[in-house]
């Protein structure tokens, strides 16, 4: 399923961001300015080596994977892909691989998930991020089981030098039972085991306010997905700094949120994917000075 398909059931209510301004912005974060490779998904399918080389030329030092299948990253073994990254001066601190309740067995995790973690560790990931939630896991009972699974994944990941996290879309800001799905996830996972990769675009798209979450659950959001929301009726993604989200104000809250990684994602294009992510890089680099 393509990520743009996820918007079909989204709310049509936009939310304005309102933040207090009495915090000092964090500085010197260019080292943790990355790119979610889904942004250049077609290029990665046709020419992964050449695409990574072009990203390095733009200035990227970090990428986040979204192409792990059958024990390989974009068709390469973990060892091969790590070598390609290093040849281009790149690292991959995080990567997306879906975790569902099916990954749970008895009191542990199945071999498939254990291999996922081992391969992620071999390629150099510090985090394995689950980027989606199966429909069956969105009920109150399903969420309870899934949260238990997230805690297990976090605990197992620690034994491999890994962190575990969850990446949101917009549906998590709807209720399942008596509370929002996102609130259930945060309340029922161990902060020492599970972090949140908060997608700022989807939070705003859903009509929620990132600062409210930072204040209620400080330190839980180690990774940001930084993608902007277009000032159009469609509200598609747009190059960072050219939309409606005030990232400068959000980044002032990094100490409160716990953010360490700022990961660009672009799903829609005015030019080409590579040209778009170059604009994103330049604009975000200025914000993170």
C-alpha positions, 0 to 999 in steps of 0.5 A: 500500500502506498502512503498516499493511500493512507489519507483516504479516511483523513479528517478535513479539519486543519489545525493551527499550531500555537506554541509558547516562544520562551525556549531556546532553539537547539543548535548544531543538529546537521549531523542528525538531518536525514532523509526517509528513502520513501521520498525517492522510492522510484529512484531507489527501485531503479538505481539504488546505488546511484540514488544514494550517491546523489543524496550524498552529493546534496549533503545528506549524511543519514537516511532512513530505510523503507525497503527491507524485504526478505532479509535484504535492503533494496535487494542487497544483503545487510553487509552489502547495503552497509558497504554501499552506504559507507562508500557514500559517507552515509549511515542509516540510523533508522529503518521502517519494518512493520510490527503486528501482533502476528510477530508475537509468540507465547511470551516472546517474538517470532523468528521473523522479527528477530531476524529483522532486528539482527539485519537492522543491527548489521546494517548499522541501525539504531532504531527499528520503526514500525510505520503502520498498524494493521486494522485488526490491531486497532480495536481496544483489545487489539491495541492492548496486545499490540502495546505488549508486543511493542514492549517486547520488541523494545526489550528484545531490541535492547539486547541487540543494541537497538531502539524500537519505535512507532511512526504515526499517520492520521488515524491514530488521532481517532478514538478506539474505545474511550481514548485516542489510539495515539494516547493508548500507545503512549500510555501503555508502552514503556518509555524506556523501551518504546519511542515515537517517531512523530510524523509532524505532517500527519499530526497537523493533518489530523487536526492535532497539535504536536506541542500538546503531545510533547507537553503531555509525554515529554521525552517520548519523541526521539525522531521527527518526520519533517514534511510540510503541509501544502496550503492547498485544498488537497493539503498534500506534502510539499517541500519543507519550508514551503508549506503551512507548518511552523517548523522553527517553532516546533524545533524550539521544543526539541528538548521537551519532546526528546527529539534527536533525529530530524528526518525529511519525507516528501511524498508529492513532487512539484519537480522530481523527487531528487530535486524536491529533497534537495530543496528540503535539505537546504531549507531544513539545514537553515532551520537546524543551524 
